[in-house]
């Protein structure tokens, strides 16, 4: 039963990832792609956390911290240069 | 095993909200509506997953780390969404045709990147009235 629920969790996260990738390829504007990248890194964080809980590996939570920081800084940098685009 | 059940429910809810955020990003008609879906549903999903991890690892240092990530996400996600939204508005990304009200219309001055209380001339503000996504777009299928 638990194995089935883990498969459901991973499938839901993967479905979200596929939808975000379609939007990333499709565009149509640059800010759409920036928020897609932001959500991709948050979804990757979700994958890492689910994996850490499933296989009892608490060290993976450090990776989630780093991903959160990198995604915030990347989005802020993209927004900064997007606003100053000529 | 009540704790197992709580962890499983939080994980399922979190991944459900994350899938919902991806679906909203794909299906919403306009950049600003898409952003509202990703910022809120994505943060809620990640927060539920992290809360599940904090309950699963019954350990002070690990649970503190998970709660710290939740607080960090709650602080930074709105800031990032606001910066991207402001940059996109200046960039002239069109609004959805069903938009009822645009309070920023004629308030932003492009040449100085500032918000003003008075009206700004039309050729110096980012959006015009016709700057909408048309009715026969791909999203109205």
Backbone of each chain as ProteinMPNN parsed JSONL, in Angstrom:
{"seq_chain_A": "XXXXXXXXXXXXXXXXXXXXXXXXXXXXXXXXXXXXXXXXXXXXXXXXXXXXXXXXXXXXXXXXXXXXXXXXXXXXXXXXXXXXXX", "coords_chain_A": {"N_chain_A": [[0.831, -1.214, 0.0], [1.862, 1.263, 0.895], [3.939, 1.48, -0.908], [2.56, 1.836, -3.301], [1.393, 4.352, -2.797], [3.685, 5.918, -2.707], [4.454, 5.724, -5.354], [2.33, 7.115, -6.51], [2.816, 9.703, -5.496], [5.314, 10.321, -6.677], [4.533, 10.214, -9.356], [2.682, 12.322, -9.519], [4.37, 14.523, -9.034], [6.016, 14.24, -11.27], [4.189, 14.67, -13.324], [3.561, 17.37, -12.928], [6.096, 18.396, -13.514], [6.334, 17.794, -16.243], [4.279, 19.408, -17.332], [5.274, 21.947, -16.696], [7.59, 21.942, -18.221], [6.538, 21.936, -20.794], [5.404, 24.495, -20.867], [7.762, 25.94, -20.591], [9.102, 25.451, -23.006], [7.233, 26.427, -24.783], [6.826, 29.122, -24.33], [5.023, 32.154, -24.323], [6.531, 34.442, -23.923], [9.501, 36.001, -22.527], [9.395, 36.38, -19.62], [7.562, 34.323, -18.979], [9.117, 32.058, -19.347], [11.008, 32.471, -17.395], [9.529, 32.244, -14.981], [8.814, 29.615, -15.315], [11.296, 28.31, -15.047], [11.778, 28.915, -12.374], [9.702, 27.485, -11.12], [10.435, 24.933, -11.904], [12.774, 24.507, -10.434], [11.689, 24.524, -7.874], [10.065, 22.279, -8.048], [12.012, 20.325, -8.421], [13.168, 20.47, -5.926], [11.015, 19.433, -4.481], [11.018, 16.775, -5.444], [13.488, 15.93, -4.404], [13.012, 16.107, -1.662], [10.911, 14.276, -1.324], [12.236, 11.94, -2.064], [14.194, 11.854, -0.075], [12.628, 11.36, 2.201], [11.456, 8.936, 1.51], [13.585, 7.089, 1.271], [14.832, 7.462, 3.663], [16.969, 9.331, 4.05], [18.314, 11.794, 5.526], [20.295, 13.628, 4.836], [19.868, 14.659, 2.338], [18.295, 16.874, 2.601], [19.869, 19.128, 2.833], [20.619, 19.647, 0.222], [18.19, 20.556, -0.722], [17.972, 22.996, 0.625], [20.069, 24.447, -0.6], [19.146, 24.479, -3.254], [16.811, 26.022, -2.987], [17.877, 28.523, -2.278], [19.488, 29.07, -4.55], [17.544, 29.157, -6.563], [15.982, 31.358, -5.836], [17.886, 33.455, -5.986], [18.559, 33.284, -8.686], [16.111, 33.922, -9.937], [15.744, 36.555, -9.054], [17.954, 37.769, -10.252], [17.364, 37.373, -12.983], [15.012, 38.929, -13.14], [16.019, 41.447, -12.568], [17.716, 41.976, -14.783], [15.875, 41.734, -16.816], [14.182, 43.894, -16.414], [15.812, 46.003, -17.016], [16.224, 45.73, -19.677], [16.79, 47.001, -22.942]], "CA_chain_A": [[0.0, 0.0, 0.0], [2.731, 2.439, 0.976], [4.686, 1.568, -2.17], [1.649, 2.426, -4.289], [1.244, 5.788, -2.525], [4.913, 6.599, -3.143], [4.401, 5.852, -6.812], [1.4, 8.205, -6.828], [3.492, 10.976, -5.213], [6.319, 10.589, -7.718], [3.851, 10.474, -10.627], [2.126, 13.68, -9.48], [5.472, 15.474, -9.221], [6.488, 14.143, -12.65], [3.195, 15.314, -14.191], [3.81, 18.805, -12.805], [7.341, 18.721, -14.219], [6.069, 17.759, -17.688], [3.493, 20.604, -17.674], [6.136, 23.127, -16.639], [8.517, 21.907, -19.35], [5.802, 22.369, -21.995], [5.324, 25.958, -20.823], [9.111, 26.484, -20.794], [9.423, 25.403, -24.43], [6.215, 27.126, -25.538], [6.929, 30.562, -24.13], [5.524, 32.851, -25.498], [7.373, 35.591, -23.59], [10.642, 35.66, -21.673], [9.011, 36.172, -18.21], [6.953, 32.994, -18.824], [10.191, 31.073, -19.207], [11.681, 32.668, -16.101], [8.758, 31.632, -13.893], [8.898, 28.162, -15.494], [12.548, 27.844, -14.426], [11.591, 29.011, -10.92], [8.874, 26.366, -10.659], [11.189, 23.697, -12.099], [13.684, 24.267, -9.304], [10.89, 24.156, -6.692], [9.639, 20.883, -8.234], [13.181, 19.478, -8.149], [13.23, 20.425, -4.47], [10.007, 18.477, -4.02], [11.52, 15.423, -5.732], [14.574, 15.586, -3.477], [12.454, 15.894, -0.319], [10.175, 13.008, -1.325], [13.242, 10.877, -2.097], [14.837, 11.789, 1.242], [11.731, 10.722, 3.167], [11.192, 7.549, 1.134], [14.737, 6.229, 1.542], [15.376, 7.766, 4.976], [18.288, 9.951, 3.891], [18.116, 13.202, 5.888], [21.324, 14.533, 4.302], [19.416, 15.288, 1.102], [17.621, 18.15, 2.862], [20.824, 20.212, 2.568], [20.516, 19.969, -1.2], [16.976, 21.351, -0.901], [18.289, 24.377, 1.05], [20.879, 25.101, -1.635], [18.3, 24.716, -4.432], [15.915, 27.149, -2.707], [18.651, 29.772, -2.346], [19.913, 29.315, -5.936], [16.407, 29.519, -7.406], [15.6, 32.738, -5.515], [18.868, 34.396, -6.527], [18.446, 33.273, -10.151], [14.919, 34.665, -10.354], [15.983, 37.98, -8.83], [18.886, 38.247, -11.273], [16.62, 37.447, -14.246], [14.089, 40.064, -13.093], [16.83, 42.669, -12.626], [18.166, 42.262, -16.142], [14.689, 41.862, -17.674], [13.622, 45.235, -16.29], [16.725, 46.964, -17.627], [16.426, 45.396, -21.084], [16.413, 48.17, -23.743]], "C_chain_A": [[0.859, 1.254, 0.0], [3.515, 2.626, -0.321], [3.845, 2.208, -3.267], [1.514, 3.93, -4.072], [2.495, 6.556, -2.927], [4.939, 6.751, -4.648], [3.47, 6.972, -7.228], [2.07, 9.562, -6.621], [4.484, 11.32, -6.316], [5.657, 10.899, -9.056], [3.247, 11.875, -10.654], [3.223, 14.712, -9.712], [5.957, 15.445, -10.67], [5.503, 14.795, -13.611], [3.347, 16.834, -14.13], [5.04, 19.225, -13.589], [7.116, 18.755, -15.729], [5.305, 19.015, -18.122], [4.383, 21.838, -17.693], [7.114, 23.138, -17.811], [7.821, 22.324, -20.643], [5.709, 23.891, -22.031], [6.692, 26.583, -21.078], [9.465, 26.505, -22.275], [8.513, 26.348, -25.199], [6.343, 28.637, -25.43], [5.642, 31.173, -23.641], [6.421, 34.042, -25.179], [8.479, 35.15, -22.651], [10.247, 35.504, -20.202], [8.312, 34.847, -17.969], [8.035, 31.946, -18.59], [10.897, 31.226, -17.868], [10.868, 32.035, -14.973], [8.705, 30.12, -14.064], [10.161, 27.613, -14.845], [12.436, 27.867, -12.906], [10.801, 27.807, -10.412], [9.581, 25.033, -10.867], [12.119, 23.452, -10.919], [12.898, 23.926, -8.035], [10.413, 22.712, -6.813], [10.798, 19.921, -7.998], [13.408, 19.35, -6.657], [12.235, 19.421, -3.911], [10.423, 17.042, -4.261], [12.551, 15.005, -4.695], [14.013, 15.287, -2.087], [11.707, 14.565, -0.26], [11.137, 11.822, -1.304], [13.898, 10.703, -0.73], [13.939, 11.089, 2.254], [11.561, 9.249, 2.818], [12.338, 6.633, 1.519], [15.481, 6.627, 2.808], [16.774, 8.351, 4.924], [18.192, 11.43, 4.239], [19.152, 14.149, 5.314], [20.87, 15.249, 3.048], [18.715, 16.615, 1.346], [18.556, 19.339, 2.655], [20.785, 20.63, 1.111], [19.291, 20.838, -1.454], [17.214, 22.803, -0.476], [19.025, 25.105, -0.064], [20.024, 25.407, -2.865], [17.375, 25.899, -4.206], [16.663, 28.471, -2.843], [19.007, 30.098, -3.783], [18.73, 29.777, -6.776], [15.96, 30.948, -7.111], [16.581, 33.725, -6.145], [18.786, 34.449, -8.051], [17.254, 34.067, -10.624], [15.12, 36.161, -10.18], [16.921, 38.542, -9.893], [18.197, 38.379, -12.627], [15.714, 38.671, -14.257], [14.852, 41.374, -13.224], [17.212, 42.999, -14.063], [17.002, 42.38, -17.112], [14.147, 43.279, -17.619], [14.52, 46.26, -16.969], [17.015, 46.648, -19.083], [16.002, 46.598, -21.932], [15.207, 47.892, -24.637]], "O_chain_A": [[0.631, 2.183, -0.775], [3.732, 3.747, -0.781], [4.338, 3.012, -4.058], [1.517, 4.701, -5.031], [2.415, 7.682, -3.418], [5.386, 7.773, -5.169], [3.758, 7.703, -8.175], [1.925, 10.465, -7.446], [4.507, 12.44, -6.826], [6.145, 11.739, -9.811], [3.289, 12.547, -11.685], [3.046, 15.657, -10.481], [6.274, 16.488, -11.24], [5.912, 15.406, -14.599], [3.272, 17.509, -15.157], [5.045, 20.265, -14.247], [7.638, 19.631, -16.419], [5.629, 19.619, -19.144], [4.272, 22.678, -18.587], [7.438, 24.2, -18.341], [8.424, 22.982, -21.491], [5.905, 24.509, -23.077], [6.783, 27.637, -21.709], [10.063, 27.469, -22.754], [8.948, 26.998, -26.149], [5.992, 29.352, -26.368], [5.166, 30.748, -22.589], [7.022, 34.606, -26.093], [8.416, 34.075, -22.056], [10.723, 34.564, -19.565], [8.435, 34.281, -16.883], [7.89, 31.062, -17.746], [11.333, 30.241, -17.273], [11.43, 31.367, -14.104], [8.568, 29.399, -13.076], [10.121, 26.582, -14.173], [12.926, 26.966, -12.225], [11.168, 27.185, -9.415], [9.362, 24.095, -10.1], [12.243, 22.32, -10.451], [13.364, 23.139, -7.211], [10.356, 21.993, -5.816], [10.608, 18.837, -7.447], [13.786, 18.288, -6.162], [12.547, 18.657, -2.997], [10.219, 16.179, -3.407], [12.512, 13.892, -4.171], [14.456, 14.358, -1.413], [11.834, 13.814, 0.708], [10.896, 10.827, -0.62], [14.131, 9.583, -0.274], [14.422, 10.312, 3.077], [11.523, 8.401, 3.709], [12.117, 5.535, 2.03], [16.615, 6.201, 3.024], [17.662, 7.924, 5.661], [18.006, 12.253, 3.343], [18.928, 15.359, 5.297], [21.394, 16.31, 2.709], [18.55, 17.406, 0.418], [18.099, 20.437, 2.338], [20.901, 21.813, 0.792], [19.327, 21.744, -2.286], [16.727, 23.731, -1.122], [18.668, 26.223, -0.434], [20.158, 26.477, -3.458], [17.164, 26.7, -5.116], [16.16, 29.421, -3.442], [18.863, 31.241, -4.216], [18.871, 30.676, -7.605], [15.596, 31.68, -8.031], [16.171, 34.71, -6.76], [18.924, 35.518, -8.646], [17.351, 34.809, -11.602], [14.724, 36.951, -11.038], [16.718, 39.653, -10.381], [18.405, 39.36, -13.341], [15.646, 39.381, -15.26], [14.403, 42.298, -13.901], [17.062, 44.135, -14.515], [17.122, 43.058, -18.133], [13.704, 43.818, -18.632], [14.032, 47.283, -17.448], [17.934, 47.217, -19.673], [14.944, 47.171, -21.671], [14.766, 48.775, -25.373]]}, "seq_chain_B": "XXXXXXXXXXXXXXXXXXXXXXXXXXXXXXXXXXXXXXXXXXXXXXXXXXXXXXXXXXXXXXXXXXXXXXXXXXXXXXXXXXXXXXXXXXXXXXXXXXXXXXXXXXXXXXXXXXXXXXXXXXXXXXXXXXXXXXXXXXXXX", "coords_chain_B": {"N_chain_B": [[0.135, 3.058, 13.461], [0.145, 6.144, 13.588], [1.766, 8.319, 12.911], [2.998, 7.689, 10.498], [0.779, 7.8, 8.844], [0.096, 10.514, 8.938], [2.403, 11.647, 7.801], [2.304, 10.519, 5.244], [-0.108, 11.598, 4.286], [0.544, 14.323, 4.24], [2.622, 14.312, 2.365], [1.293, 13.383, 0.074], [-0.631, 15.435, -0.263], [1.077, 17.642, -0.646], [2.465, 16.941, -3.034], [0.286, 16.839, -4.722], [-0.525, 19.551, -4.761], [1.723, 20.601, -5.962], [1.614, 19.457, -8.522], [-0.705, 20.713, -9.309], [0.179, 23.351, -9.419], [1.917, 23.182, -11.614], [0.043, 22.52, -13.591], [-1.552, 24.824, -13.533], [0.321, 26.702, -14.407], [0.574, 25.824, -17.001], [-2.003, 26.106, -18.132], [-3.243, 28.563, -17.544], [-4.365, 31.78, -18.814], [-2.632, 33.981, -19.077], [0.318, 35.84, -18.287], [0.374, 36.949, -15.686], [-1.687, 35.725, -14.293], [-0.746, 33.123, -14.439], [1.511, 33.414, -12.852], [0.375, 33.894, -10.364], [-0.686, 31.408, -9.816], [1.62, 29.709, -9.741], [3.237, 30.835, -7.725], [1.734, 30.671, -5.355], [0.549, 28.023, -5.169], [2.826, 26.461, -5.611], [4.508, 27.172, -3.443], [2.893, 26.344, -1.306], [2.747, 23.571, -1.821], [5.49, 22.782, -1.645], [5.914, 23.511, 1.004], [4.186, 21.755, 2.36], [5.356, 19.273, 1.698], [7.841, 19.593, 2.962], [7.049, 19.875, 5.612], [6.027, 17.338, 6.044], [8.449, 15.921, 5.821], [9.759, 16.968, 8.051], [8.207, 15.903, 10.112], [8.535, 13.213, 9.647], [11.363, 12.6, 9.944], [12.213, 12.271, 13.012], [13.821, 14.205, 14.559], [15.72, 16.657, 16.167], [17.61, 18.468, 14.925], [17.318, 17.966, 12.198], [14.605, 18.423, 11.717], [14.488, 21.126, 12.388], [15.986, 22.166, 10.294], [14.292, 21.594, 8.134], [12.04, 23.181, 8.784], [13.271, 25.645, 8.654], [13.749, 25.833, 5.901], [11.099, 26.03, 5.039], [10.335, 28.542, 6.118], [12.137, 30.169, 4.787], [11.27, 29.823, 2.122], [8.669, 30.901, 2.323], [9.343, 33.534, 2.778], [10.811, 34.298, 0.489], [9.49, 33.574, -1.921], [7.186, 35.306, -2.543], [8.593, 37.711, -2.934], [10.252, 37.198, -5.154], [8.254, 36.657, -7.057], [6.97, 39.124, -7.177], [9.047, 40.738, -8.193], [9.467, 39.62, -10.735], [6.94, 40.034, -11.854], [6.739, 42.828, -11.909], [8.893, 43.452, -13.636], [7.939, 42.176, -15.934], [5.642, 43.64, -16.437], [6.711, 46.142, -17.063], [8.035, 45.349, -19.33], [6.014, 45.067, -21.117], [4.319, 42.852, -21.437], [1.403, 41.358, -22.69], [-1.953, 41.671, -21.331], [-4.619, 39.481, -20.211], [-7.659, 39.094, -22.133], [-9.98, 39.086, -20.65], [-9.436, 40.686, -18.48], [-10.456, 42.693, -15.795], [-9.763, 44.993, -14.374], [-7.092, 47.263, -14.369], [-5.05, 48.58, -12.381], [-2.578, 49.727, -12.534], [-2.454, 50.957, -14.91], [-1.241, 53.481, -16.971], [0.288, 54.555, -14.927], [2.912, 53.853, -14.5], [6.123, 55.07, -15.354], [8.123, 54.703, -18.087], [10.614, 55.793, -18.78], [11.884, 56.591, -16.434], [11.48, 54.435, -14.784], [9.663, 54.52, -12.622], [6.945, 54.696, -10.228], [4.077, 56.65, -10.399], [1.857, 59.137, -8.98], [0.208, 60.769, -10.47], [-1.218, 60.988, -13.828], [0.513, 59.416, -16.511], [2.004, 60.238, -19.618], [0.78, 58.619, -22.603], [2.651, 57.541, -24.405], [4.784, 57.017, -22.838], [4.218, 55.098, -21.002], [3.894, 51.615, -20.095], [1.662, 50.044, -21.095], [-1.012, 49.948, -23.452], [-4.532, 50.465, -24.272], [-5.253, 48.595, -26.122], [-3.64, 46.506, -25.719], [-3.975, 43.62, -25.344], [-4.336, 40.06, -24.923], [-5.618, 38.443, -27.738], [-9.014, 37.329, -28.519], [-9.27, 34.939, -29.956], [-7.214, 33.259, -29.18], [-4.809, 30.622, -28.451], [-5.631, 29.619, -26.06], [-8.33, 29.545, -25.734], [-9.534, 27.28, -26.575]], "CA_chain_B": [[1.209, 3.985, 13.059], [-0.481, 7.406, 13.162], [2.687, 9.278, 12.308], [3.142, 7.312, 9.085], [-0.394, 8.273, 8.093], [0.19, 11.973, 8.805], [3.46, 11.945, 6.823], [1.839, 10.151, 3.903], [-1.124, 12.565, 3.858], [1.206, 15.582, 3.891], [3.365, 14.136, 1.112], [0.333, 13.321, -1.042], [-1.18, 16.777, -0.484], [2.103, 18.517, -1.213], [2.721, 16.639, -4.45], [-0.917, 17.243, -5.459], [-0.501, 20.996, -5.004], [2.785, 20.893, -6.925], [1.081, 19.141, -9.844], [-1.678, 21.763, -9.605], [0.934, 24.532, -9.826], [2.347, 22.962, -12.992], [-1.132, 22.597, -14.459], [-1.925, 26.233, -13.631], [1.292, 27.367, -15.273], [0.339, 25.437, -18.396], [-3.336, 26.377, -18.662], [-3.742, 29.921, -17.322], [-4.312, 32.496, -20.091], [-1.928, 35.256, -19.055], [1.499, 35.664, -17.436], [0.158, 37.332, -14.288], [-2.486, 34.653, -13.687], [0.161, 31.981, -14.268], [2.389, 33.665, -11.727], [-0.354, 33.718, -9.109], [-0.821, 29.968, -9.54], [2.879, 29.055, -9.37], [3.799, 31.336, -6.467], [1.0, 30.22, -4.172], [0.431, 26.563, -5.082], [4.161, 25.885, -5.48], [4.986, 27.337, -2.072], [2.111, 25.479, -0.406], [3.157, 22.185, -2.035], [6.812, 22.555, -1.062], [5.793, 23.588, 2.455], [3.593, 20.514, 2.89], [6.364, 18.209, 1.607], [8.866, 19.803, 3.983], [6.455, 19.577, 6.914], [6.024, 15.885, 6.134], [9.813, 15.471, 6.117], [10.083, 17.339, 9.431], [7.54, 14.966, 11.02], [9.074, 11.861, 9.44], [12.637, 12.507, 10.66], [11.894, 12.752, 14.352], [15.144, 14.571, 15.051], [15.632, 18.102, 16.34], [18.383, 19.26, 13.964], [16.788, 17.81, 10.838], [13.312, 19.106, 11.64], [14.765, 22.562, 12.351], [16.419, 22.493, 8.936], [13.117, 21.596, 7.257], [11.224, 24.366, 9.079], [14.001, 26.81, 8.143], [13.484, 25.953, 4.458], [9.725, 26.53, 4.86], [10.311, 29.981, 6.385], [12.854, 30.819, 3.687], [10.388, 29.84, 0.943], [7.569, 31.841, 2.553], [9.847, 34.895, 2.665], [11.392, 34.672, -0.803], [8.642, 33.351, -3.102], [6.467, 36.515, -2.962], [9.52, 38.74, -3.415], [10.64, 36.833, -6.513], [7.099, 36.814, -7.944], [6.742, 40.552, -7.386], [10.067, 41.31, -9.077], [9.223, 39.177, -12.109], [5.73, 40.677, -12.345], [7.055, 44.222, -12.216], [9.713, 43.475, -14.847], [7.115, 41.798, -17.083], [4.736, 44.758, -16.741], [7.507, 47.135, -17.785], [8.424, 44.782, -20.617], [4.878, 45.149, -22.028], [3.645, 41.577, -21.66], [-0.023, 41.673, -22.781], [-2.87, 41.132, -20.329], [-5.707, 38.657, -20.736], [-8.771, 39.906, -22.612], [-10.988, 39.168, -19.604], [-8.997, 41.491, -17.343], [-11.49, 43.675, -15.458], [-9.207, 46.233, -13.864], [-5.641, 47.371, -14.387], [-4.825, 49.786, -11.594], [-1.287, 50.32, -12.859], [-2.52, 51.522, -16.251], [-0.924, 54.9, -17.012], [0.93, 55.025, -13.694], [4.355, 53.604, -14.552], [6.852, 55.84, -16.356], [9.188, 53.814, -18.567], [11.929, 56.427, -18.895], [12.547, 56.636, -15.134], [11.151, 53.211, -14.041], [9.086, 54.897, -11.334], [5.489, 54.681, -10.107], [3.683, 58.021, -10.126], [0.458, 59.274, -8.575], [-0.538, 61.389, -11.56], [-1.247, 60.254, -15.088], [1.74, 59.464, -17.299], [1.637, 60.232, -21.051], [0.55, 57.287, -23.169], [3.828, 56.995, -25.089], [5.834, 56.745, -21.857], [3.779, 54.056, -20.064], [4.108, 50.339, -20.785], [0.532, 49.35, -21.708], [-2.106, 50.694, -24.047], [-5.798, 49.771, -24.07], [-5.393, 47.489, -27.07], [-2.541, 45.585, -25.449], [-4.571, 42.453, -24.71], [-4.261, 38.818, -25.684], [-6.885, 38.412, -28.476], [-10.019, 36.353, -28.115], [-9.111, 33.666, -30.648], [-5.882, 32.733, -28.899], [-4.737, 29.179, -28.294], [-6.121, 29.185, -24.753], [-9.785, 29.515, -25.693], [-10.027, 26.075, -27.243]], "C_chain_B": [[0.623, 5.329, 12.639], [0.492, 8.364, 12.501], [2.92, 8.979, 10.832], [1.995, 7.87, 8.252], [-0.318, 9.782, 7.878], [1.231, 12.342, 7.749], [2.974, 11.657, 5.41], [0.809, 11.147, 3.392], [-0.469, 13.882, 3.458], [1.956, 15.459, 2.571], [2.422, 14.117, -0.076], [-0.248, 14.698, -1.332], [-0.17, 17.708, -1.126], [2.354, 18.234, -2.675], [1.501, 16.981, -5.293], [-0.888, 18.738, -5.764], [0.6, 21.362, -5.987], [2.322, 20.579, -8.344], [0.08, 20.197, -10.281], [-0.971, 23.04, -10.044], [1.419, 24.387, -11.265], [1.197, 23.068, -13.969], [-1.58, 24.044, -14.641], [-0.978, 26.994, -14.524], [1.029, 27.041, -16.731], [-0.953, 26.021, -18.935], [-3.84, 27.793, -18.467], [-3.498, 30.797, -18.547], [-3.268, 33.603, -20.175], [-0.766, 35.114, -18.075], [1.194, 35.933, -15.964], [-0.722, 36.315, -13.57], [-1.627, 33.415, -13.47], [1.028, 32.163, -13.043], [1.651, 33.476, -10.405], [-0.498, 32.24, -8.776], [0.504, 29.359, -9.082], [3.366, 29.527, -8.008], [3.062, 30.743, -5.268], [0.947, 28.702, -4.071], [1.802, 25.912, -4.934], [4.699, 25.996, -4.073], [4.227, 26.436, -1.108], [2.533, 24.018, -0.557], [4.506, 21.886, -1.407], [6.749, 22.594, 0.456], [5.201, 22.331, 3.048], [4.588, 19.362, 2.821], [7.399, 18.355, 2.718], [8.323, 19.526, 5.377], [6.37, 18.065, 7.125], [7.404, 15.332, 6.456], [10.182, 15.774, 7.562], [9.421, 16.396, 10.422], [8.144, 13.576, 10.884], [10.412, 11.667, 10.153], [12.425, 13.098, 12.037], [13.186, 13.144, 15.062], [15.216, 16.093, 15.078], [16.352, 18.862, 15.231], [17.791, 19.165, 12.566], [15.455, 18.529, 10.685], [13.492, 20.623, 11.621], [15.176, 23.003, 10.958], [15.213, 22.576, 8.0], [12.251, 22.823, 7.499], [11.92, 25.626, 8.583], [13.781, 26.969, 6.645], [12.08, 26.481, 4.224], [9.694, 28.042, 5.048], [11.01, 30.74, 5.263], [11.978, 30.912, 2.442], [9.274, 30.857, 1.119], [8.05, 33.277, 2.436], [10.216, 35.247, 1.236], [10.451, 34.503, -1.98], [7.831, 34.595, -3.483], [7.383, 37.604, -3.505], [9.913, 38.46, -4.866], [9.473, 37.038, -7.471], [6.828, 38.291, -8.209], [7.759, 41.152, -8.333], [9.825, 40.912, -10.519], [7.987, 39.866, -12.68], [5.974, 42.119, -12.731], [7.868, 44.325, -13.506], [8.874, 43.145, -16.077], [6.163, 42.929, -17.447], [5.487, 45.854, -17.486], [7.845, 46.648, -19.174], [7.251, 44.798, -21.6], [4.253, 43.822, -22.355], [2.138, 41.818, -21.664], [-0.843, 41.003, -21.692], [-3.933, 40.298, -21.018], [-6.872, 39.555, -21.142], [-9.849, 40.072, -21.543], [-10.585, 39.994, -18.396], [-10.002, 42.598, -17.065], [-10.862, 45.021, -15.117], [-7.7, 46.182, -13.916], [-5.274, 48.664, -13.679], [-3.511, 50.473, -11.943], [-1.301, 51.006, -14.218], [-2.255, 53.022, -16.211], [-0.278, 55.431, -15.749], [2.45, 54.831, -13.713], [4.975, 54.459, -15.648], [8.054, 55.013, -16.797], [10.546, 54.494, -18.467], [12.645, 56.493, -17.55], [12.312, 55.379, -14.302], [10.56, 53.526, -12.682], [7.57, 54.844, -11.41], [5.037, 56.065, -9.677], [2.215, 58.091, -9.758], [-0.379, 59.896, -9.68], [-0.493, 60.542, -12.811], [0.05, 60.479, -15.861], [1.332, 59.481, -18.769], [1.669, 58.839, -21.655], [1.82, 56.697, -23.782], [4.978, 56.726, -24.122], [5.412, 55.686, -20.846], [3.679, 52.731, -20.813], [2.906, 49.758, -21.512], [-0.438, 50.331, -22.328], [-3.383, 49.875, -23.891], [-5.937, 48.563, -24.982], [-4.388, 46.389, -26.817], [-3.042, 44.336, -24.741], [-4.354, 41.229, -25.578], [-5.595, 38.629, -26.409], [-7.754, 37.225, -28.097], [-9.761, 34.985, -28.714], [-7.735, 33.074, -30.396], [-5.966, 31.231, -28.652], [-5.401, 28.699, -27.009], [-7.63, 29.048, -24.708], [-10.348, 28.3, -26.399], [-11.092, 25.398, -26.411]], "O_chain_B": [[0.602, 5.635, 11.447], [0.103, 9.14, 11.628], [3.026, 9.892, 10.014], [2.185, 8.343, 7.131], [-0.621, 10.28, 6.794], [1.001, 13.215, 6.912], [3.199, 12.447, 4.493], [0.826, 11.511, 2.217], [-0.862, 14.497, 2.467], [1.937, 16.378, 1.751], [2.688, 14.739, -1.104], [-0.354, 15.099, -2.491], [-0.502, 18.47, -2.034], [2.45, 19.16, -3.481], [1.644, 17.371, -6.452], [-1.188, 19.153, -6.884], [0.455, 22.308, -6.761], [2.6, 21.342, -9.27], [0.007, 20.545, -11.459], [-1.453, 23.74, -10.935], [1.35, 25.334, -12.048], [1.345, 23.637, -15.05], [-1.942, 24.456, -15.743], [-1.405, 27.837, -15.313], [1.235, 27.884, -17.604], [-0.999, 26.402, -20.104], [-4.776, 28.204, -19.152], [-2.517, 30.583, -19.26], [-3.037, 34.126, -21.265], [-0.861, 34.34, -17.122], [1.695, 35.227, -15.089], [-0.536, 36.063, -12.38], [-1.753, 32.735, -12.451], [1.265, 31.222, -12.285], [2.218, 32.963, -9.44], [-0.443, 31.852, -7.609], [0.52, 28.573, -8.135], [3.856, 28.724, -7.215], [3.687, 30.357, -4.281], [1.259, 28.14, -3.021], [1.94, 24.921, -4.216], [5.279, 25.045, -3.549], [4.816, 25.836, -0.21], [2.665, 23.301, 0.435], [4.671, 20.875, -0.724], [7.431, 21.823, 1.13], [5.637, 21.873, 4.104], [4.675, 18.561, 3.752], [7.79, 17.369, 3.343], [9.039, 19.004, 6.232], [6.605, 17.566, 8.225], [7.539, 14.402, 7.252], [10.828, 14.966, 8.229], [9.998, 16.106, 11.47], [8.258, 12.842, 11.866], [10.59, 10.69, 10.881], [12.456, 14.318, 12.198], [13.595, 12.507, 16.033], [14.817, 16.749, 14.115], [15.791, 19.793, 14.653], [17.759, 20.151, 11.83], [15.197, 19.165, 9.663], [12.755, 21.331, 10.934], [14.777, 24.069, 10.489], [15.11, 23.491, 7.182], [11.777, 23.446, 6.55], [11.262, 26.569, 8.143], [13.642, 28.089, 6.154], [11.868, 27.29, 3.32], [9.098, 28.754, 4.24], [10.556, 31.801, 4.835], [11.941, 31.95, 1.781], [8.956, 31.598, 0.189], [7.282, 34.156, 2.044], [9.969, 36.371, 0.797], [10.591, 35.224, -2.968], [7.787, 34.926, -4.668], [7.01, 38.335, -4.422], [9.909, 39.362, -5.704], [9.667, 37.538, -8.579], [6.496, 38.672, -9.331], [7.412, 41.975, -9.18], [9.954, 41.733, -11.428], [7.974, 40.244, -13.851], [5.479, 42.586, -13.757], [7.587, 45.163, -14.362], [9.057, 43.743, -17.137], [5.899, 43.16, -18.626], [4.96, 46.432, -18.436], [7.934, 47.448, -20.106], [7.452, 44.57, -22.793], [3.702, 43.658, -23.443], [1.626, 42.429, -20.726], [-0.496, 39.933, -21.194], [-4.13, 40.384, -22.23], [-7.061, 40.634, -20.58], [-10.554, 41.08, -21.526], [-11.298, 40.013, -17.393], [-10.367, 43.354, -17.965], [-11.367, 46.068, -15.522], [-7.093, 45.175, -13.552], [-5.196, 49.721, -14.305], [-3.344, 51.665, -11.682], [-0.292, 51.571, -14.642], [-2.949, 53.758, -15.51], [-0.291, 56.64, -15.514], [3.183, 55.548, -13.032], [4.424, 54.566, -16.743], [8.905, 54.662, -15.98], [11.531, 53.85, -18.108], [13.875, 56.458, -17.507], [12.881, 55.255, -13.217], [10.904, 52.883, -11.691], [6.98, 54.933, -12.487], [5.551, 56.606, -8.698], [1.419, 57.24, -10.154], [-1.561, 59.579, -9.809], [0.179, 59.511, -12.857], [0.608, 61.576, -15.866], [0.383, 58.787, -19.135], [2.477, 57.993, -21.27], [2.046, 55.49, -23.693], [6.036, 56.256, -24.54], [6.167, 55.396, -19.918], [3.413, 52.712, -22.014], [3.1, 49.026, -22.482], [-0.662, 51.418, -21.795], [-3.339, 48.732, -23.436], [-6.652, 47.615, -24.658], [-4.285, 45.444, -27.599], [-2.579, 44.024, -23.643], [-4.207, 41.328, -26.796], [-6.634, 38.653, -25.75], [-7.313, 36.269, -27.459], [-10.002, 33.969, -28.061], [-7.149, 32.457, -31.285], [-7.05, 30.647, -28.644], [-5.704, 27.514, -26.873], [-8.168, 28.495, -23.749], [-11.518, 28.29, -26.782], [-11.626, 24.364, -26.814]]}, "name": "protein", "num_of_chains": 2, "seq": "XXXXXXXXXXXXXXXXXXXXXXXXXXXXXXXXXXXXXXXXXXXXXXXXXXXXXXXXXXXXXXXXXXXXXXXXXXXXXXXXXXXXXXXXXXXXXXXXXXXXXXXXXXXXXXXXXXXXXXXXXXXXXXXXXXXXXXXXXXXXXXXXXXXXXXXXXXXXXXXXXXXXXXXXXXXXXXXXXXXXXXXXXXXXXXXXXXXXXXXXXXXXXXXXXXXXXXXXXXXXXXXXXXX"}
